[in-house]
Amino acid sequence: MQTDLIQEARRQAEICNACRYCEGYCSVFPSLHANRAFSDGDITQLANLCHNCRGCYYACQYTAPHEFDLNLPAALAEVRHDSWEELAYPSVVARQFQKNGMAVAIAATLCFAVLFALAKWIGLREGEGFYAVMSHNLMVAIFAPAFLFPLASLVVSLRRYWSTVDGKPVTFNHIKQAFGAVANMRNLAGGHGDGCNFEDEDRFTQARRTAHQLVLYGFLLCFASTSSGTILHYVFDLPAPYGLFSLPKLLGIPGGLMMTFGAIWLFHLKLKADPELGAKAARSGEFGFIALLGFVGFSGLALYGLGATTLMPVILALHLGSVLAFFLLTPYTKMAHGFYRLAALVRDAQRKGA
């Protein structure tokens, strides 16, 4: 990882450790104040604990024009994104996505969509509904590896992270504490529960936390919808298409709505946020990921609404193209931050129990 980024974050962390004004702001500061000196691994851990809520920046008396020139949210954001690039497998893909995220997301979606569209013309289809455009077996043959490869890549990345932050053997209690923090996104509420300052400077708001929750739980509902459809197909011999009151639709429609509106909201908040308080070089990757995630949800809803029209094959190709791009790019997009954040919270739970 880049030494200059680590060094600058270490300088600022040492000043914060001496000041301690922000002690109760979020999970970063108790962890920071537990150390007297900071190794490279300590700085990487602090960076991945940080949610970039920016409350500490607006409360700090040592920001510019003070000679200390503190900007801890930006310093940790730079280290965080650098760690995602360096620890990713293969890391070259992560670097390219962070620099050209929107272009990569659009290009990948369109290329995959063209390939899916060709399946209809070469006769790889059977059954009714979506399967009249593309056979179920072909979908499985494409998406099974596309689902397994990102998982394998993330396993390698997280093992690298765990080694970097000197992680210890994990207990059930560590995992329970970490998942509890993730489930309600406690740290996005700020140290006092009033929210963060991400998009409205020194005004506290819960908007970013709520938008994140919409995306997270919308994604989980969509994943549950797909899983329930798989069970119905293979266990109960009930292939798609499914009706409005079927489990896949009851899970998928609200999930798609939550993902779509949550992504639009996050995009809006990101546009309003001060780029000087984040990792500026990674903005394209962040916008690309949010746009891709939102399009997955939107195209899924469009597919349901227009599934009985002549537009269905085109929408299906675009939807499947975006889903495939989303899965294959997961280890290199901000989607990976959820896994790193969870690992950081597990490591922090270990610190508390030490």
VOBA-1610 file (N, C-alpha, C; in pm, whole numbers, padded with zeros to 5 digits, always signed):
BEGIN
Met+00083-00120+00000Met+00000+00000+00000Met+00087+00125+00000Gln+00030+00237-00044Gln+00110+00358-00062Gln+00156+00413+00073Thr+00288+00422+00088Thr+00347+00464+00216Thr+00309+00607+00252Asp+00302+00696+00152Asp+00271+00836+00181Asp+00130+00851+00238Leu+00036+00773+00190Leu-00101+00778+00243Leu-00105+00728+00387Ile-00035+00619+00412Ile-00029+00564+00547Ile+00037+00664+00642Gln+00145+00726+00598Gln+00217+00820+00682Gln+00131+00941+00719Glu+00059+00995+00621Glu-00025+01112+00648Glu-00139+01075+00743Ala-00201+00959+00722Ala-00308+00915+00811Ala-00253+00891+00952Arg-00130+00837+00961Arg-00068+00815+01092Arg-00042+00949+01163Arg+00007+01049+01088Arg+00031+01181+01149Arg-00098+01237+01208Gln-00206+01227+01133Gln-00332+01283+01180Gln-00388+01201+01296Ala-00374+01070+01290Ala-00423+00985+01399Ala-00350+01015+01529Glu-00221+01043+01522Glu-00144+01074+01642Glu-00189+01206+01705Ile-00223+01304+01621Ile-00275+01431+01673Ile-00412+01409+01737Cys-00498+01331+01670Cys-00630+01300+01725Cys-00618+01225+01857Asn-00517+01140+01866Asn-00498+01061+01988Asn-00459+01151+02105Ala-00389+01259+02075Ala-00351+01353+02181Ala-00468+01444+02220Cys-00553+01477+02123Cys-00666+01569+02148Cys-00782+01499+02218Arg-00834+01394+02157Arg-00943+01311+02210Arg-01077+01385+02223Tyr-01094+01495+02152Tyr-01222+01566+02157Tyr-01334+01482+02098Cys-01302+01401+01995Cys-01405+01324+01922Cys-01419+01181+01976Glu-01389+01160+02102Glu-01379+01026+02159Glu-01505+00942+02138Gly-01622+01001+02146Gly-01745+00922+02136Gly-01812+00927+02001Tyr-01743+00976+01897Tyr-01810+01002+01770Tyr-01850+00876+01695Cys-01764+00778+01686Cys-01796+00655+01612Cys-01698+00547+01656Ser-01701+00432+01591Ser-01615+00321+01632Ser-01468+00347+01605Val-01436+00445+01520Val-01296+00474+01489Val-01221+00523+01612Phe-01281+00615+01687Phe-01205+00683+01792Phe-01176+00597+01915Pro-01269+00514+01962Pro-01229+00422+02070Pro-01114+00332+02029Ser-01116+00285+01903Ser-01008+00200+01854Ser-00879+00280+01841Leu-00891+00403+01792Leu-00773+00489+01777Leu-00710+00520+01913His-00796+00551+02011His-00746+00590+02142His-00693+00472+02222Ala-00717+00351+02175Ala-00665+00233+02244Ala-00518+00210+02213Asn-00462+00285+02116Asn-00323+00268+02074Asn-00240+00390+02110Arg-00114+00365+02140Arg-00020+00476+02160Arg+00064+00499+02034Ala+00083+00393+01959Ala+00154+00402+01831Ala+00073+00324+01728Phe+00091+00357+01599Phe+00009+00299+01494Phe+00095+00233+01388Ser+00079+00102+01376Ser+00145+00029+01267Ser+00068+00052+01138Asp+00124+00008+01026Asp+00052+00020+00899Asp-00080-00056+00906Gly-00079-00172+00972Gly-00201-00250+00986Gly-00305-00178+01071Asp-00260-00108+01176Asp-00354-00030+01260Asp-00422+00078+01178Ile-00346+00147+01095Ile-00402+00254+01012Ile-00502+00196+00911Thr-00469+00081+00851Thr-00562+00016+00758Thr-00690-00024+00828Gln-00679-00074+00951Gln-00797-00111+01029Gln-00883+00010+01061Leu-00821+00119+01105Leu-00897+00241+01133Leu-00968+00293+01008Ala-00898+00286+00894Ala-00955+00335+00769Ala-01080+00256+00731Asn-01079+00125+00756Asn-01195+00043+00718Asn-01304+00043+00823Leu-01275+00094+00942Leu-01380+00119+01040Leu-01455+00248+01009Cys-01386+00342+00944Cys-01444+00474+00917Cys-01555+00465+00813His-01668+00531+00841His-01781+00537+00749His-01783+00668+00670Asn-01680+00752+00689Asn-01674+00881+00620Asn-01798+00966+00648Cys-01844+00962+00774Cys-01962+01044+00808Cys-01925+01191+00823Arg-01797+01221+00850Arg-01741+01357+00846Arg-01773+01442+00967Gly-01840+01383+01065Gly-01873+01459+01184Gly-01750+01510+01256Cys-01644+01429+01260Cys-01521+01469+01330Cys-01455+01588+01261Tyr-01467+01596+01130Tyr-01404+01707+01057Tyr-01468+01839+01097Tyr-01602+01844+01101Tyr-01670+01969+01131Tyr-01659+02007+01278Ala-01625+01910+01363Ala-01607+01939+01505Ala-01463+01976+01538Cys-01372+01952+01445Cys-01229+01963+01474Cys-01181+02108+01473Gln-01099+02142+01572Gln-01041+02277+01581Gln-00907+02288+01510Tyr-00860+02175+01454Tyr-00727+02173+01392Tyr-00732+02156+01240Thr-00847+02180+01179Thr-00855+02176+01033Thr-00793+02303+00976Ala-00770+02305+00845Ala-00715+02425+00780Ala-00808+02544+00808Pro-00752+02661+00836Pro-00613+02703+00813Pro-00517+02677+00930His-00557+02596+01030His-00463+02563+01138His-00342+02492+01079Glu-00227+02510+01142Glu-00104+02451+01088Glu-00106+02298+01088Phe-00189+02235+01175Phe-00198+02089+01175Phe-00268+02038+01048Asp-00359+02120+00993Asp-00428+02089+00867Asp-00489+01949+00870Leu-00570+01921+00972Leu-00631+01789+00984Leu-00751+01773+00891Asn-00759+01660+00829Asn-00874+01619+00750Asn-00879+01466+00758Leu-00913+01417+00877Leu-00907+01273+00903Leu-01001+01193+00812Pro-01123+01240+00782Pro-01208+01162+00690Pro-01142+01138+00555Ala-01078+01242+00499Ala-01013+01226+00368Ala-00890+01136+00378Ala-00812+01154+00485Ala-00691+01073+00502Ala-00726+00925+00514Leu-00828+00892+00592Leu-00868+00753+00608Leu-00935+00699+00481Ala-01008+00787+00411Ala-01072+00743+00285Ala-00966+00705+00182Glu-00859+00782+00175Glu-00752+00752+00080Glu-00688+00618+00114Val-00661+00595+00241Val-00601+00467+00282Val-00698+00353+00257Arg-00824+00376+00286Arg-00926+00272+00270Arg-00936+00227+00125His-00947+00322+00035His-00959+00286-00107His-00830+00224-00160Asp-00718+00273-00110Asp-00591+00213-00150Asp-00583+00068-00102Ser-00633+00042+00018Ser-00630-00096+00070Ser-00720-00187-00013Trp-00835-00135-00056Trp-00924-00217-00140Trp-00857-00252-00272Glu-00783-00158-00327Glu-00715-00184-00454Glu-00599-00283-00436Glu-00520-00262-00334Glu-00401-00346-00315Glu-00436-00487-00268Leu-00539-00501-00188Leu-00574-00631-00133Leu-00666-00711-00224Ala-00724-00646-00325Ala-00814-00715-00418Ala-00737-00816-00502Tyr-00812-00915-00550Tyr-00748-01017-00635Tyr-00830-01035-00763Pro-00770-01006-00880Pro-00642-00938-00902Pro-00657-00787-00882Ser-00553-00724-00828Ser-00561-00584-00789Ser-00569-00490-00908Val-00516-00530-01024Val-00517-00442-01141Val-00659-00408-01184Val-00751-00502-01168Val-00891-00477-01205Val-00951-00373-01111Ala-00920-00384-00983Ala-00972-00287-00885Ala-00924-00147-00917Arg-00796-00133-00951Arg-00743+00000-00982Arg-00812+00061-01103Gln-00835-00019-01205Gln-00902+00032-01325Gln-01045+00073-01297Phe-01115-00005-01215Phe-01254+00030-01186Phe-01262+00159-01104Gln-01174+00176-01006Gln-01178+00297-00925Gln-01153+00421-01009Lys-01070+00410-01112Lys-01038+00525-01196Lys-01145+00551-01302Asn-01208+00445-01352Asn-01302+00459-01465Asn-01431+00380-01437Gly-01483+00393-01318Gly-01594+00309-01274Gly-01719+00319-01360Met-01761+00441-01392Met-01883+00457-01469Met-01868+00396-01608Ala-01755+00422-01673Ala-01732+00369-01808Ala-01725+00216-01806Val-01656+00161-01706Val-01644+00015-01697Val-01780-00049-01673Ala-01861+00010-01584Ala-01993-00045-01553Ala-02083-00045-01677Ile-02084+00067-01750Ile-02168+00077-01869Ile-02120-00020-01977Ala-01989-00023-02001Ala-01934-00110-02105Ala-01960-00257-02074Ala-01939-00297-01949Ala-01960-00436-01911Ala-02107-00475-01927Thr-02197-00387-01883Thr-02340-00417-01895Thr-02382-00433-02040Leu-02340-00341-02126Leu-02379-00346-02267Leu-02317-00467-02338Cys-02192-00496-02309Cys-02128-00612-02374Cys-02197-00742-02335Phe-02225-00758-02207Phe-02293-00880-02162Phe-02435-00886-02217Ala-02501-00768-02226Ala-02637-00765-02279Ala-02639-00813-02424Val-02540-00771-02503Val-02530-00816-02643Val-02513-00967-02649Leu-02430-01021-02563Leu-02409-01167-02562Leu-02537-01241-02526Phe-02611-01188-02429Phe-02737-01251-02391Phe-02840-01240-02504Ala-02840-01126-02574Ala-02933-01108-02685Ala-02903-01208-02797Leu-02775-01237-02818Leu-02739-01332-02923Leu-02790-01473-02893Ala-02811-01503-02766Ala-02858-01637-02730Ala-02993-01668-02795Lys-03076-01564-02810Lys-03206-01586-02873Lys-03190-01620-03021Trp-03096-01551-03086Trp-03083-01568-03230Trp-03013-01698-03269Ile-02936-01755-03176Ile-02870-01882-03210Ile-02947-02002-03155Gly-03067-01973-03102Gly-03157-02083-03067Gly-03138-02143-02931Leu-03066-02076-02840Leu-03044-02130-02706Leu-03158-02088-02614Arg-03277-02145-02639Arg-03395-02111-02561Arg-03489-02230-02556Glu-03573-02228-02454Glu-03671-02336-02437Glu-03774-02289-02335Gly-03896-02345-02339Gly-03998-02313-02240Gly-04072-02185-02270Glu-04130-02124-02164Glu-04210-02003-02180Glu-04153-01889-02096Gly-04211-01771-02113Gly-04163-01656-02039Gly-04019-01622-02077Phe-03935-01601-01975Phe-03795-01568-02000Phe-03723-01682-02072Tyr-03764-01802-02045Tyr-03697-01918-02104Tyr-03726-01932-02253Ala-03826-01855-02302Ala-03849-01852-02445Ala-03743-01767-02516Val-03670-01688-02437Val-03560-01607-02490Val-03426-01675-02465Met-03413-01735-02348Met-03287-01801-02311Met-03318-01920-02220Ser-03257-02033-02245Ser-03287-02152-02168Ser-03238-02139-02024His-03306-02210-01936His-03268-02211-01795His-03128-02267-01777Asn-03095-02372-01848Asn-02963-02435-01835Asn-02851-02339-01876Leu-02877-02256-01979Leu-02775-02161-02021Leu-02755-02055-01913Met-02865-02008-01853Met-02853-01910-01746Met-02769-01964-01631Val-02798-02088-01593Val-02723-02151-01483Val-02576-02164-01520Ala-02549-02205-01644Ala-02410-02225-01688Ala-02331-02094-01686Ile-02401-01982-01708Ile-02333-01851-01709Ile-02320-01795-01568Phe-02429-01801-01490Phe-02430-01730-01362Phe-02367-01808-01248Ala-02362-01939-01256Ala-02298-02015-01148Ala-02151-01978-01132Pro-02070-01983-01242Pro-01931-01939-01227Pro-01918-01791-01194Ala-02011-01710-01250Ala-02007-01566-01225Ala-02036-01534-01079Phe-02105-01623-01010Phe-02133-01605-00868Phe-02018-01659-00783Leu-01958-01769-00827Leu-01853-01834-00748Leu-01719-01760-00756Phe-01687-01704-00875Phe-01559-01635-00890Phe-01546-01516-00794Pro-01646-01427-00785Pro-01632-01316-00690Pro-01615-01363-00546Leu-01686-01471-00509Leu-01671-01523-00373Leu-01527-01567-00348Ala-01470-01640-00445Ala-01331-01685-00430Ala-01237-01566-00422Ser-01261-01465-00506Ser-01176-01345-00505Ser-01185-01272-00372Leu-01307-01261-00319Leu-01325-01193-00191Leu-01260-01269-00076Val-01264-01402-00083Val-01198-01482+00021Val-01048-01452+00024Val-00985-01447-00094Val-00842-01415-00102Val-00818-01274-00047Ser-00902-01177-00086Ser-00884-01039-00042Ser-00898-01026+00109Leu-00998-01092+00166Leu-01021-01081+00310Leu-00913-01152+00390Arg-00858-01258+00336Arg-00745-01323+00404Arg-00625-01229+00406Arg-00605-01156+00297Arg-00497-01057+00293Arg-00523-00946+00395Tyr-00647-00901+00402Tyr-00682-00797+00497Tyr-00659-00844+00640Trp-00704-00964+00670Trp-00693-01018+00805Trp-00547-01029+00848Ser-00463-01066+00754Ser-00321-01073+00782Ser-00262-00934+00804Thr-00306-00838+00725Thr-00256-00700+00735Thr-00287-00638+00870Val-00409-00662+00922Val-00451-00600+01048Val-00422-00690+01167Asp-00345-00797+01146Asp-00305-00888+01254Asp-00427-00947+01325Gly-00522-00997+01245Gly-00642-01056+01301Gly-00615-01183+01379Lys-00697-01206+01482Lys-00685-01324+01569Lys-00795-01425+01536Pro-00790-01545+01595Pro-00898-01642+01574Pro-01033-01582+01614Val-01134-01607+01533Val-01266-01544+01549Val-01358-01633+01630Thr-01434-01573+01721Thr-01535-01644+01798Thr-01675-01602+01752Phe-01774-01678+01794Phe-01913-01645+01759Phe-01952-01508+01812Asn-01903-01473+01930Asn-01938-01344+01989Asn-01884-01228+01906His-01764-01245+01851His-01708-01141+01764His-01798-01119+01642Ile-01840-01229+01581Ile-01925-01220+01462Ile-02060-01159+01497Lys-02115-01197+01612Lys-02245-01144+01656Lys-02238-00993+01673Gln-02132-00944+01738Gln-02118-00800+01757Gln-02104-00726+01624Ala-02027-00785+01534Ala-02006-00720+01404Ala-02135-00713+01323Phe-02209-00823+01318Phe-02334-00824+01243Phe-02437-00733+01307Gly-02434-00720+01439Gly-02525-00627+01505Gly-02500-00484+01463Ala-02371-00447+01450Ala-02337-00312+01406Ala-02376-00289+01261Val-02362-00394+01178Val-02396-00382+01036Val-02547-00373+01018Ala-02622-00451+01093Ala-02767-00462+01073Ala-02837-00328+01087Asn-02799-00250+01188Asn-02865-00119+01204Asn-02776-00003+01164Met-02657-00035+01107Met-02563+00067+01061Met-02543+00172+01169Arg-02509+00121+01286Arg-02497+00203+01406Arg-02401+00321+01387Asn-02290+00296+01321Asn-02188+00399+01312Asn-02224+00511+01215Leu-02320+00485+01124Leu-02368+00592+01038Leu-02462+00687+01112Ala-02498+00651+01234Ala-02582+00738+01315Ala-02499+00836+01396Gly-02367+00827+01388Gly-02281+00914+01465Gly-02272+00869+01610Gly-02182+00929+01683Gly-02161+00888+01821Gly-02279+00913+01911His-02360+01014+01880His-02473+01050+01967His-02607+01011+01906Gly-02604+00940+01793Gly-02728+00893+01732Gly-02802+00995+01650Asp-02743+01113+01628Asp-02811+01220+01554Asp-02791+01211+01404Gly-02708+01116+01359Gly-02679+01104+01216Gly-02539+01155+01185Cys-02513+01176+01057Cys-02381+01221+01015Cys-02392+01351+00936Asn-02276+01403+00899Asn-02268+01532+00829Asn-02227+01516+00684Phe-02252+01400+00626Phe-02196+01365+00496Phe-02235+01464+00387Glu-02363+01500+00380Glu-02407+01582+00267Glu-02453+01721+00306Asp-02459+01752+00436Asp-02511+01882+00479Asp-02417+01953+00574Glu-02289+01935+00553Glu-02186+02002+00632Glu-02212+01983+00781Asp-02233+02092+00857Asp-02240+02076+01001Asp-02382+02046+01051Arg-02474+02013+00961Arg-02609+01974+01004Arg-02617+01822+01008Phe-02662+01768+01121Phe-02674+01624+01134Phe-02797+01574+01059Thr-02786+01458+00997Thr-02897+01398+00923Thr-02882+01247+00919Gln-02995+01178+00914Gln-02996+01031+00904Gln-03014+00986+00759Ala-03007+01080+00665Ala-03037+01047+00526Ala-02945+00939+00471Arg-02816+00953+00493Arg-02721+00856+00436Arg-02741+00718+00497Arg-02767+00715+00626Arg-02792+00586+00693Arg-02916+00520+00636Thr-03023+00597+00617Thr-03149+00542+00565Thr-03131+00492+00422Ala-03061+00570+00339Ala-03038+00529+00200Ala-02956+00400+00194His-02855+00389+00280His-02777+00267+00286His-02862+00147+00327Gln-02951+00169+00423Gln-03038+00060+00468Gln-03134+00017+00358Leu-03185+00112+00282Leu-03271+00077+00169Leu-03197-00012+00069Val-03074+00025+00036Val-02996-00053-00059Val-02963-00190-00003Leu-02915-00194+00122Leu-02876-00322+00182Leu-02992-00419+00190Tyr-03103-00375+00248Tyr-03214-00466+00268Tyr-03289-00493+00137Gly-03285-00397+00046Gly-03341-00423-00087Gly-03262-00531-00159Phe-03129-00523-00151Phe-03044-00624-00212Phe-03070-00762-00151Leu-03081-00766-00019Leu-03105-00895+00049Leu-03241-00953+00009Leu-03341-00868-00007Leu-03473-00917-00052Leu-03466-00972-00194Cys-03392-00903-00282Cys-03377-00951-00419Cys-03301-01083-00422Phe-03200-01094-00340Phe-03124-01219-00332Phe-03213-01332-00279Ala-03297-01300-00179Ala-03390-01400-00126Ala-03493-01439-00231Ser-03534-01343-00314Ser-03630-01372-00421Ser-03571-01471-00520Thr-03446-01446-00562Thr-03380-01538-00655Thr-03361-01675-00592Ser-03324-01677-00465Ser-03303-01805-00395Ser-03433-01883-00384Ser-03543-01813-00355Ser-03672-01882-00343Ser-03715-01939-00478Gly-03686-01864-00588Gly-03717-01914-00721Gly-03637-02039-00753Thr-03511-02041-00710Thr-03427-02159-00732Thr-03482-02280-00659Ile-03526-02258-00534Ile-03584-02369-00455Ile-03712-02419-00520Leu-03798-02327-00563Leu-03922-02367-00628Leu-03894-02448-00755His-03791-02409-00828His-03759-02476-00955His-03705-02617-00931Tyr-03605-02627-00842Tyr-03534-02754-00828Tyr-03597-02849-00725Val-03656-02794-00620Val-03711-02879-00513Val-03856-02915-00540Phe-03935-02815-00584Phe-04078-02838-00602Phe-04118-02851-00749Asp-04021-02848-00839Asp-04047-02862-00982Asp-04150-02760-01030Leu-04132-02636-00986Leu-04221-02526-01025Leu-04137-02418-01095Pro-04118-02431-01225Pro-04034-02332-01297Pro-04106-02199-01315Ala-04029-02094-01341Ala-04085-01962-01372Ala-04158-01970-01505Pro-04248-01873-01532Pro-04274-01750-01457Pro-04365-01772-01337Tyr-04355-01681-01240Tyr-04433-01689-01117Tyr-04532-01574-01110Gly-04642-01597-01042Gly-04746-01497-01029Gly-04713-01389-00929Leu-04800-01288-00923Leu-04777-01171-00838Leu-04765-01208-00691Phe-04845-01306-00647Phe-04847-01341-00506Phe-04758-01459-00473Ser-04667-01492-00563Ser-04568-01597-00536Ser-04456-01538-00451Leu-04382-01625-00383Leu-04276-01580-00295Leu-04168-01501-00370Pro-04124-01545-00489Pro-04023-01465-00559Pro-04068-01322-00588Lys-04195-01305-00624Lys-04245-01170-00654Lys-04266-01089-00525Leu-04318-01153-00420Leu-04342-01081-00295Leu-04212-01032-00233Leu-04104-01101-00260Leu-03974-01058-00211Leu-03905-00964-00310Gly-03915-00997-00438Gly-03839-00926-00539Gly-03889-00786-00570Ile-04021-00766-00573Ile-04074-00634-00609Ile-04037-00528-00504Pro-04066-00550-00375Pro-04022-00449-00277Pro-03871-00436-00270Gly-03800-00548-00290Gly-03654-00541-00291Gly-03602-00456-00405Gly-03661-00471-00524Gly-03621-00391-00639Gly-03650-00244-00619Leu-03765-00214-00561Leu-03800-00074-00533Leu-03704-00012-00433Met-03672-00086-00328Met-03580-00035-00226Met-03440-00012-00284Met-03392-00108-00364Met-03261-00093-00427Met-03256+00027-00520Thr-03360+00041-00602Thr-03362+00149-00701Thr-03365+00286-00635Phe-03459+00306-00543Phe-03472+00437-00480Phe-03356+00464-00384Gly-03306+00359-00319Gly-03190+00376-00232Gly-03068+00419-00310Ala-03047+00360-00428Ala-02932+00395-00511Ala-02945+00538-00565Ile-03066+00576-00607Ile-03087+00713-00655Ile-03058+00813-00544Trp-03102+00781-00423Trp-03081+00869-00308Trp-02931+00880-00277Leu-02862+00767-00277Leu-02717+00770-00251Leu-02644+00851-00358Phe-02685+00835-00483Phe-02624+00912-00592Phe-02641+01061-00568His-02762+01099-00527His-02792+01239-00499His-02707+01291-00383Leu-02698+01213-00277Leu-02620+01254-00161Leu-02471+01265-00196Lys-02424+01175-00281Lys-02284+01177-00322Lys-02254+01303-00402Leu-02348+01345-00486Leu-02329+01467-00564Leu-02322+01590-00474Lys-02396+01589-00364Lys-02399+01703-00273Lys-02278+01707-00181Ala-02214+01593-00160Ala-02105+01583-00062Ala-01980+01656-00111Asp-01904+01707-00016Asp-01779+01777-00046Asp-01673+01675-00087Pro-01625+01677-00212Pro-01525+01579-00255Pro-01392+01591-00182Glu-01366+01705-00119Glu-01240+01725-00048Glu-01232+01642+00080Leu-01344+01586+00124Leu-01346+01508+00248Leu-01351+01357+00221Gly-01327+01318+00097Gly-01325+01177+00062Gly-01207+01145-00027Ala-01208+01026-00084Ala-01103+00985-00177Ala-01143+01030-00317Lys-01089+01143-00362Lys-01132+01202-00489Lys-01104+01111-00608Ala-00995+01036-00603Ala-00959+00951-00716Ala-01055+00834-00733Ala-01134+00805-00629Ala-01224+00690-00635Ala-01368+00729-00666Arg-01393+00857-00692Arg-01532+00901-00714Arg-01596+00834-00834Ser-01520+00816-00942Ser-01576+00752-01060Ser-01620+00609-01027Gly-01538+00539-00950Gly-01573+00403-00911Gly-01696+00400-00823Glu-01708+00496-00734Glu-01824+00501-00645Glu-01952+00530-00722Phe-01946+00629-00812Phe-02064+00662-00893Phe-02100+00545-00986Gly-01997+00481-01042Gly-02022+00368-01130Gly-02092+00255-01059Phe-02049+00226-00936Phe-02110+00119-00860Phe-02254+00151-00824Ile-02279+00273-00776Ile-02415+00311-00738Ile-02508+00305-00859Ala-02460+00354-00975Ala-02542+00351-01096Ala-02572+00207-01138Leu-02471+00120-01131Leu-02490-00020-01169Leu-02589-00088-01076Leu-02575-00065-00947Leu-02666-00126-00850Leu-02809-00079-00871Gly-02825+00052-00894Gly-02959+00105-00918Gly-03020+00051-01046Phe-02937+00033-01150Phe-02990-00018-01276Phe-03031-00165-01264Val-02961-00242-01183Val-03001-00381-01159Val-03143-00385-01102Gly-03168-00300-01001Gly-03302-00296-00942Gly-03407-00244-01039Phe-03376-00136-01110Phe-03471-00076-01203Phe-03505-00169-01319Ser-03402-00231-01378Ser-03428-00320-01492Ser-03505-00443-01451Gly-03485-00489-01326Gly-03564-00601-01276Gly-03711-00565-01265Leu-03738-00444-01215Leu-03877-00398-01206Leu-03937-00379-01345Ala-03858-00321-01437Ala-03906-00302-01574Ala-03936-00436-01641Leu-03855-00534-01610Leu-03876-00667-01668Leu-04007-00726-01621Tyr-04038-00703-01494Tyr-04165-00754-01442Tyr-04282-00677-01504Gly-04270-00543-01512Gly-04380-00463-01563Gly-04405-00479-01712Leu-04298-00505-01789Leu-04310-00514-01935Leu-04281-00655-01986Gly-04288-00752-01896Gly-04253-00889-01932Gly-04345-00954-02034Ala-04464-00898-02050Ala-04558-00957-02145Ala-04561-00879-02276Thr-04470-00786-02296Thr-04469-00705-02418Thr-04355-00747-02510Thr-04350-00685-02626Thr-04244-00716-02722Thr-04108-00663-02678Leu-04107-00577-02575Leu-03981-00523-02523Leu-03909-00620-02431Met-03977-00726-02391Met-03921-00817-02292Met-03782-00869-02327Pro-03755-00917-02451Pro-03621-00970-02481Pro-03510-00868-02462Val-03537-00742-02500Val-03436-00637-02486Val-03410-00607-02338Ile-03520-00593-02262Ile-03506-00563-02119Ile-03439-00679-02047Leu-03475-00802-02084Leu-03412-00918-02023Leu-03262-00919-02047Ala-03221-00891-02170Ala-03077-00889-02202Ala-03005-00782-02120Leu-03066-00663-02108Leu-03004-00555-02031Leu-02999-00589-01883His-03107-00649-01833His-03110-00685-01691His-03006-00791-01660Leu-03003-00897-01739Leu-02906-01003-01715Leu-02763-00952-01734Gly-02744-00862-01831Gly-02612-00803-01851Gly-02567-00723-01731Ser-02659-00646-01671Ser-02623-00567-01554Ser-02599-00655-01432Val-02677-00761-01417Val-02658-00853-01304Val-02523-00924-01316Leu-02490-00970-01437Leu-02362-01037-01457Leu-02246-00941-01432Ala-02257-00818-01482Ala-02153-00718-01458Ala-02139-00689-01309Phe-02253-00680-01240Phe-02252-00652-01097Phe-02177-00761-01020Phe-02208-00887-01049Phe-02144-00997-00976Phe-01994-01004-01008Leu-01959-00996-01135Leu-01819-01010-01172Leu-01734-00894-01120Leu-01794-00776-01106Leu-01720-00659-01059Leu-01726-00641-00908Thr-01805-00723-00839Thr-01824-00707-00694Thr-01694-00695-00616Pro-01592-00777-00639Pro-01470-00766-00558Pro-01393-00637-00580Tyr-01429-00560-00683Tyr-01351-00442-00720Tyr-01432-00313-00707Thr-01558-00324-00674Thr-01644-00208-00657Thr-01661-00178-00508Lys-01739-00077-00479Lys-01764-00044-00339Lys-01850-00149-00270Met-01904-00243-00348Met-01975-00355-00287Met-01882-00431-00193Ala-01754-00436-00228Ala-01656-00507-00146Ala-01639-00440-00010His-01674-00310-00002His-01653-00240+00125His-01736-00301+00236Gly-01851-00360+00200Gly-01932-00426+00302Gly-01858-00541+00368Phe-01785-00616+00289Phe-01709-00730+00342Phe-01589-00681+00424Tyr-01519-00579+00374Tyr-01407-00525+00450Tyr-01456-00461+00580Arg-01568-00390+00572Arg-01622-00325+00691Arg-01660-00431+00795Leu-01720-00539+00749Leu-01757-00645+00842Leu-01632-00705+00907Ala-01528-00727+00826Ala-01402-00780+00881Ala-01343-00682+00982Ala-01350-00552+00951Ala-01296-00451+01043Ala-01375-00449+01174Leu-01506-00467+01166Leu-01589-00470+01286Leu-01562-00595+01369Val-01536-00707+01302Val-01498-00829+01375Val-01366-00807+01447Arg-01270-00746+01378Arg-01140-00718+01440Arg-01156-00621+01556Asp-01247-00523+01542Asp-01270-00429+01650Asp-01336-00496+01769Ala-01424-00592+01743Ala-01485-00669+01851Ala-01378-00747+01927Gln-01278-00797+01856Gln-01166-00864+01921Gln-01089-00767+02011Arg-01069-00645+01962Arg-00998-00544+02041Arg-01072-00517+02171Lys-01204-00502+02162Lys-01283-00472+02281Lys-01276-00585+02383Gly-01267-00708+02330Gly-01263-00822+02422Gly-01126-00854+02473Ala-01023-00785+02416Ala-00885-00814+02456Ala-00855-00764+02595
//
